[in-house]
Amino acid sequence: MGTANELKAALKVINSDPDAIQRAETLYGQLEKLVENTPALVRVRSLPRSEYLFSLPVVRKVVVFVFDRSEFESFTYSTQALEMSSERVNEALLNFSSEEECRGAK
């Protein structure tokens, strides 16, 4: 999560710091590589629709990373930490039909 936090900080000052764009590009690439090289419980290359529901095994916490390539936005990504329960089935619903970010587990 450290690289994601650094990227968020760089994006906050992108309009006032001329070096922030290059820093953000570097951090975005690093974050994508870190996520790609991390063992995943679920990995989906593309979403078949704007909402995607998947089941998760019993774990304490998961972190969801989503990346998108857009001609209008250079650094499109979302990240959300979800607390899991061992007392029920855990599901995560991701909705990217608007500006919503990842919604918590049900």
C-alpha positions in Angstrom: 0.0 0.0 0.0 3.0 2.3 0.3 3.4 2.8 -3.4 -0.3 3.4 -3.8 -0.1 6.1 -1.0 2.9 7.7 -2.7 1.0 7.8 -6.0 -2.0 9.4 -4.3 0.3 12.1 -2.8 2.0 12.8 -6.2 -1.4 13.1 -7.9 -2.6 15.6 -5.3 0.2 18.1 -6.3 0.3 17.3 -10.0 -1.0 20.8 -11.0 1.5 22.7 -8.8 4.6 20.6 -9.1 6.2 20.2 -12.5 8.1 17.0 -11.4 4.9 15.4 -10.1 3.8 14.0 -13.6 7.0 12.1 -14.1 6.9 10.9 -10.5 3.3 9.8 -10.9 4.1 7.9 -14.1 7.0 6.1 -12.4 4.9 5.2 -9.3 1.9 4.1 -11.5 4.1 1.7 -13.4 5.7 0.4 -10.2 2.2 -0.1 -8.6 1.0 -2.1 -11.7 4.1 -4.3 -11.6 3.8 -4.9 -7.8 0.1 -5.9 -8.2 0.8 -8.1 -11.2 3.7 -9.9 -9.3 1.7 -10.4 -6.1 -0.1 -13.8 -5.7 -3.8 -13.1 -6.1 -6.9 -14.7 -4.7 -8.8 -13.6 -7.8 -7.4 -11.9 -10.9 -9.6 -10.6 -13.7 -8.0 -9.1 -16.8 -11.2 -7.3 -17.9 -14.7 -6.9 -16.5 -17.5 -8.2 -18.7 -19.8 -5.5 -17.4 -19.6 -2.5 -15.1 -20.5 -4.6 -12.0 -18.6 -7.7 -11.1 -19.4 -10.0 -8.2 -16.9 -12.7 -7.0 -16.6 -14.9 -3.9 -13.6 -14.8 -1.7 -12.1 -17.5 0.5 -12.0 -17.1 4.3 -9.2 -14.6 5.0 -9.0 -11.6 7.4 -8.4 -8.8 4.9 -8.1 -8.4 1.1 -6.9 -5.4 -0.9 -8.5 -4.8 -4.2 -6.6 -3.0 -7.0 -8.2 -2.0 -10.2 -6.4 -0.4 -13.2 -7.9 1.1 -16.3 -6.4 2.5 -19.5 -8.2 5.6 -20.7 -7.4 8.2 -23.4 -8.7 10.9 -21.0 -7.1 9.8 -17.7 -3.4 8.9 -17.5 -3.5 7.3 -14.0 -6.9 5.6 -13.6 -6.8 3.2 -10.7 -8.8 2.3 -7.5 -7.8 0.5 -4.4 -9.9 -0.6 -1.4 -9.0 -2.7 1.7 -11.9 -5.0 2.7 -12.2 -6.6 6.1 -13.4 -10.2 5.9 -15.5 -12.3 8.2 -14.9 -15.9 9.1 -18.6 -16.3 10.1 -20.1 -15.9 6.6 -19.4 -16.0 2.9 -17.5 -13.0 1.8 -18.4 -11.2 -1.5 -17.1 -8.0 -3.0 -19.1 -6.0 -5.4 -17.1 -3.7 -7.6 -19.1 -1.0 -9.5 -17.3 1.1 -12.1 -20.3 2.4 -14.0 -19.7 5.9 -12.6 -17.3 7.6 -10.2 -18.0 5.1 -7.5 -15.0 3.4 -6.0 -14.9 -0.2 -4.7 -17.7 -0.9 -2.3 -17.2 -2.9 0.8 -17.8 -6.6 1.2 -21.3 -7.7 1.9 
